[in-house]
Amino acid sequence: MTYRLFTWELSYFSGKVRAYLRYKERMGDLGEGFEDILATPELLFNLLTPATGSAAIPQMQTNDGSWVQDSSDIIDFIEARHDKVPVTPSVTDAPRQALADFRAKVKAAGFDDQVEGPVKRMRAERIDRIWRETLGTLLDSRVGSTQDVLVEGDRDGRWYGYTRDYLRVSFAAERELVVGEERPVRITGVEKGILKGEDAKR
Ligand SMILES: N[C@@H](CCC(=O)N[C@@H](CS)C(=O)NCC(=O)O)C(=O)O
């Protein structure tokens, strides 16, 4: 069995499942392994949403055509089929840990023995800062390039849409565009976490 995992690069839930599947694969407990596929707007619209009714990422397809959506459900699904190197506690051998694992998925914030508020805030701010820097570097690296953008609409005289790897772009075009068409857009800058550009009229 090989698995097709649909993800985005900057998605915590994708990172969670990607790290898990890499581990299972490295430990020789994932059958024929998995493919990590970028969930482009076209795939989201034409494949994932019709298959599962959801546009949330990540989603996974097995080679017999079944679908699993939700990061925890994906892990449970794989754990039930590949049990040589489990990552979740066994209900029979470690029932208390299994219960804690189940609760953690439901509501970690309700646990006793919490990390103190200021420490939580400091950690959250640090993650947020790193995320912003990572996003900033990624966006800056696109300036000067031409990106295929799926047009979603227009606002205040500018068009907006998403690149194939789901970065938002706001751009100018000289002619009326059609929502749902893909346009080459020359990226000229970054403003407030959004790529700015102009229709490349190819
Ligand atoms: N409970 C879901 C949450 C997934 C989720 O929120 N994914 C985000 C990206 S990290 C997403 O797809 N947001 C867009 C949407 O929900 O349409 C899981 O664990 O997989």
The ligand as an SDF file (V2000), in Angstrom:
LIG
                    3D

 20 19  0  0  0  0  0  0  0  0999 V2000
   -8.7220   19.1620   12.4000 N   0  0  0  0  0  0  0  0  0  0  0  0
   -8.0210   19.3180   11.1320 C   0  0  0  0  0  0  0  0  0  0  0  0
   -7.6080   20.7630   11.0020 C   0  0  0  0  0  0  0  0  0  0  0  0
   -6.9250   21.0110    9.6830 C   0  0  0  0  0  0  0  0  0  0  0  0
   -6.7630   22.4900    9.3920 C   0  0  0  0  0  0  0  0  0  0  0  0
   -7.2740   23.3750   10.0960 O   0  0  0  0  0  0  0  0  0  0  0  0
   -6.0470   22.7820    8.3130 N   0  0  0  0  0  0  0  0  0  0  0  0
   -5.8570   24.1320    7.8500 C   0  0  0  0  0  0  0  0  0  0  0  0
   -4.4440   24.3190    7.3350 C   0  0  0  0  0  0  0  0  0  0  0  0
   -3.2410   24.0440    8.6100 S   0  0  0  0  0  0  0  0  0  0  0  0
   -6.7820   24.3730    6.6650 C   0  0  0  0  0  0  0  0  0  0  0  0
   -6.9010   23.5120    5.8120 O   0  0  0  0  0  0  0  0  0  0  0  0
   -7.4200   25.5580    6.5960 N   0  0  0  0  0  0  0  0  0  0  0  0
   -8.2280   25.9220    5.4510 C   0  0  0  0  0  0  0  0  0  0  0  0
   -9.6210   25.3480    5.4930 C   0  0  0  0  0  0  0  0  0  0  0  0
  -10.0270   24.8050    6.5470 O   0  0  0  0  0  0  0  0  0  0  0  0
  -10.3120   25.4390    4.4660 O   0  0  0  0  0  0  0  0  0  0  0  0
   -6.8030   18.3960   11.1230 C   0  0  0  0  0  0  0  0  0  0  0  0
   -6.2930   18.0550   12.2110 O   0  0  0  0  0  0  0  0  0  0  0  0
   -6.3900   17.9490   10.0360 O   0  0  0  0  0  0  0  0  0  0  0  0
  1  2  1  0
  2  3  1  0
  2 18  1  0
  3  4  1  0
  4  5  1  0
  5  6  2  0
  5  7  1  0
  7  8  1  0
  8  9  1  0
  8 11  1  0
  9 10  1  0
 11 12  2  0
 11 13  1  0
 13 14  1  0
 14 15  1  0
 15 16  2  0
 15 17  1  0
 18 19  2  0
 18 20  1  0
M  END
$$$$
